[in-house]
Amino acid sequence: MTELSLEPADLGRAAVVWATLAGFTAVIEPLGFLLAGELFVLVLVTFVERIRSWGLVLTLVLLPPATYFLFATLLQVQLPEGTLWS
């Protein structure tokens, strides 16, 4: 079980997660779900979790398209495609 930590390093990581989430919501409309999702996963995996491996590359490349396929195709949810490219 993980305990709540008020150490400065842990609070900084939490702030990065919240800032990343706020940034994701700001750029999802102009960039679209796929590109914004790639950036979101990149920031979380590299700066918050500090993981640098081939698994990172695989996760970064496959997670947003898999999520897009799940929601847009299988669940018929309309996701932002991006206004920047139109």
C-alpha positions as CSV (number, residue, x, y, z in Angstrom):
1,M,0.0,0.0,0.0
2,T,1.3,3.4,-0.9
3,E,1.3,6.1,1.7
4,L,0.6,9.8,1.1
5,S,3.9,11.6,1.1
6,L,4.4,15.3,1.5
7,E,8.0,15.3,0.6
8,P,9.0,18.0,-1.9
9,A,10.1,15.5,-4.6
10,D,6.8,13.7,-4.4
11,L,4.8,16.9,-4.4
12,G,6.8,18.0,-7.5
13,R,5.9,14.8,-9.3
14,A,2.2,15.2,-8.4
15,A,2.4,18.8,-9.7
16,V,3.9,17.6,-13.0
17,V,1.0,15.0,-13.4
18,W,-1.6,17.7,-12.8
19,A,0.2,20.2,-15.1
20,T,0.4,17.5,-17.8
21,L,-3.3,16.8,-17.5
22,A,-4.1,20.5,-17.7
23,G,-1.9,20.8,-20.8
24,F,-3.5,17.7,-22.3
25,T,-7.0,19.3,-22.0
26,A,-5.7,22.5,-23.5
27,V,-4.1,20.9,-26.6
28,I,-6.6,18.1,-27.3
29,E,-8.9,20.2,-29.4
30,P,-6.2,21.8,-31.7
31,L,-3.9,18.8,-32.0
32,G,-6.5,16.0,-31.8
33,F,-6.7,13.0,-29.6
34,L,-3.9,11.0,-31.1
35,L,-1.1,13.6,-31.1
36,A,-2.2,15.0,-27.7
37,G,-2.3,11.5,-26.3
38,E,1.2,10.8,-27.6
39,L,2.5,13.9,-25.9
40,F,0.6,13.1,-22.7
41,V,2.1,9.6,-22.5
42,L,5.6,10.8,-23.4
43,V,5.6,13.4,-20.5
44,L,4.2,11.0,-18.0
45,V,6.5,8.1,-18.8
46,T,9.7,10.0,-19.2
47,F,9.4,12.8,-16.6
48,V,7.1,11.3,-14.0
49,E,8.0,7.6,-14.1
50,R,11.5,8.2,-15.5
51,I,11.4,5.1,-17.6
52,R,13.7,4.9,-20.6
53,S,13.6,1.6,-22.4
54,W,12.2,-0.1,-25.5
55,G,9.0,-0.7,-23.5
56,L,8.7,3.1,-23.3
57,V,8.9,3.4,-27.0
58,L,6.3,0.6,-27.5
59,T,4.0,2.2,-24.9
60,L,4.3,5.6,-26.4
61,V,3.6,4.4,-29.9
62,L,0.8,2.0,-29.2
63,L,-1.2,3.3,-26.2
64,P,-2.9,6.4,-27.8
65,P,-3.8,4.6,-31.1
66,A,-5.1,1.6,-29.1
67,T,-7.2,3.9,-26.9
68,Y,-8.4,5.8,-30.0
69,F,-9.4,2.4,-31.6
70,L,-11.2,1.4,-28.4
71,F,-13.2,4.5,-28.0
72,A,-13.8,5.7,-31.5
73,T,-14.3,2.4,-33.3
74,L,-15.6,-0.1,-30.7
75,L,-17.5,2.2,-28.4
76,Q,-18.5,4.7,-31.1
77,V,-17.4,7.7,-29.1
78,Q,-16.6,10.8,-31.1
79,L,-13.1,12.0,-30.2
80,P,-11.4,15.3,-31.3
81,E,-9.5,14.9,-34.6
82,G,-7.8,18.3,-34.3
83,T,-8.6,21.7,-35.7
84,L,-4.9,22.6,-36.4
85,W,-4.8,20.3,-39.4
86,S,-8.1,21.4,-41.0
